[in-house]
Amino acid sequence: MSVDALEAIKTRRSIRRFKKGKVAPNILKEVLDAGRWAPSSRNSQPWKFILIVDEDLKRRIADATTAGKFLAEAPLGIAITVNTKLTRHPVEDGAASTMNILLAAHALGLGACWIGSYGSSYEEEVKRLLGVPSDWILLSIIALGYPDEKSYSSRIDLRELVYVNKFGSKEGLEELIDLR
Ligand SMILES: Cc1cc2nc3c(=O)[nH]c(=O)nc-3n(C[C@H](O)[C@H](O)[C@H](O)COP(=O)(O)O)c2cc1C
C-alpha cells in the first residue's frame, strides 16, 4: 500500500457540513470508480449507486433518516444499493464499496459522511423514495461535497485492539508489532 493510501485512511474524517459548490463531473466519476473497484464476494459487483441530486428528494430522504438530516444541505447524496440475489454477502460488499467511496472522496479533497441505512427504521421508507426493488438492500447513503468544517475523531489505542493467537491474549505482542 502506498503512503498516499495510508495517509488518506488516517486523515479521513466524517464531514457533515458542506460548501454550496457542486462536485465536478470528472471528480464524481473518480469517486464512483473507487466504489466500483471495491472487492465483492466472488466479484459479484452486486451494487448500483444512485446519485441523489433532486433537491426535494434529497430533503425528503434527509428528513426520513434519524442522524442524516445534514444530507439536505449537501450538494449530493449517493445511495449504495446491493442486490441480495447476486451475492451471499450483501452487507460486506456494500460496506467495502462505501468505504472506497469515502476514502476516494477524501483523497480528492471532498468531504463525505456515511449515513447508516441498512437495517435502520427508515431503510424501507428511503428505498421507497428511491424506487429500490424489494430484493435489494439500501446499505448506505453518503453525503458528499466540499467540506465546510474540520472534523475530529479519535481511535482506541492499537494496544487495546490486538490479541495474539487467542482472544484476550497479548503474549508476545510487543515482539510482533512496534507499539512505541
Ligand atoms: C455503519 C455506519 C453508519 C453511520 N451512520 C451515521 C449516521 O447516520 N449519521 C452520522 O452523522 N454519521 C454516521 N456514521 C459516521 C460515524 O459516526 C463516524 O464514522 C464515526 O463517528 C467516526 O468518525 P470519523 O468518520 O470522523 O472518523 C456512520 C458510520 C458507519 C460506519
The ligand as an SDF file (V2000), in Angstrom:
LIG
                    3D

 31 33  0  0  0  0  0  0  0  0999 V2000
  -22.3020    1.9120    9.5320 C   0  0  0  0  0  0  0  0  0  0  0  0
  -22.1070    3.3780    9.8210 C   0  0  0  0  0  0  0  0  0  0  0  0
  -23.2050    4.1870    9.9770 C   0  0  0  0  0  0  0  0  0  0  0  0
  -23.0460    5.5410   10.2240 C   0  0  0  0  0  0  0  0  0  0  0  0
  -24.1720    6.3350   10.2990 N   0  0  0  0  0  0  0  0  0  0  0  0
  -24.0350    7.6490   10.5240 C   0  0  0  0  0  0  0  0  0  0  0  0
  -25.1850    8.4900   10.5530 C   0  0  0  0  0  0  0  0  0  0  0  0
  -26.3060    8.0420   10.3480 O   0  0  0  0  0  0  0  0  0  0  0  0
  -25.0010    9.8060   10.8100 N   0  0  0  0  0  0  0  0  0  0  0  0
  -23.7470   10.3410   11.0020 C   0  0  0  0  0  0  0  0  0  0  0  0
  -23.6580   11.5550   11.2200 O   0  0  0  0  0  0  0  0  0  0  0  0
  -22.6310    9.5730   10.9640 N   0  0  0  0  0  0  0  0  0  0  0  0
  -22.7380    8.2470   10.7200 C   0  0  0  0  0  0  0  0  0  0  0  0
  -21.6200    7.4510   10.6310 N   0  0  0  0  0  0  0  0  0  0  0  0
  -20.2860    8.0570   10.7810 C   0  0  0  0  0  0  0  0  0  0  0  0
  -19.6800    7.7450   12.1500 C   0  0  0  0  0  0  0  0  0  0  0  0
  -20.3660    8.4600   13.1440 O   0  0  0  0  0  0  0  0  0  0  0  0
  -18.1810    8.1070   12.1300 C   0  0  0  0  0  0  0  0  0  0  0  0
  -17.5260    7.3370   11.1510 O   0  0  0  0  0  0  0  0  0  0  0  0
  -17.5110    7.8780   13.4640 C   0  0  0  0  0  0  0  0  0  0  0  0
  -18.0370    8.7250   14.4570 O   0  0  0  0  0  0  0  0  0  0  0  0
  -16.0030    8.1080   13.4100 C   0  0  0  0  0  0  0  0  0  0  0  0
  -15.7390    9.4100   12.9380 O   0  0  0  0  0  0  0  0  0  0  0  0
  -14.8500    9.6600   11.6350 P   0  0  0  0  0  0  0  0  0  0  0  0
  -15.5420    9.0210   10.4800 O   0  0  0  0  0  0  0  0  0  0  0  0
  -14.7850   11.1590   11.5030 O   0  0  0  0  0  0  0  0  0  0  0  0
  -13.5010    9.0660   11.8970 O   0  0  0  0  0  0  0  0  0  0  0  0
  -21.7540    6.1000   10.3550 C   0  0  0  0  0  0  0  0  0  0  0  0
  -20.6410    5.2720   10.2000 C   0  0  0  0  0  0  0  0  0  0  0  0
  -20.8070    3.9340    9.9130 C   0  0  0  0  0  0  0  0  0  0  0  0
  -19.5830    3.0680    9.6890 C   0  0  0  0  0  0  0  0  0  0  0  0
  1  2  1  0
  2  3  1  0
  2 30  2  0
  3  4  2  0
  4  5  1  0
  4 28  1  0
  5  6  2  0
  6  7  1  0
  6 13  1  0
  7  8  2  0
  7  9  1  0
  9 10  1  0
 10 11  2  0
 10 12  1  0
 12 13  2  0
 13 14  1  0
 14 15  1  0
 14 28  1  0
 15 16  1  0
 16 17  1  0
 16 18  1  0
 18 19  1  0
 18 20  1  0
 20 21  1  0
 20 22  1  0
 22 23  1  0
 23 24  1  0
 24 25  2  0
 24 26  1  0
 24 27  1  0
 28 29  2  0
 29 30  1  0
 30 31  1  0
M  END
$$$$
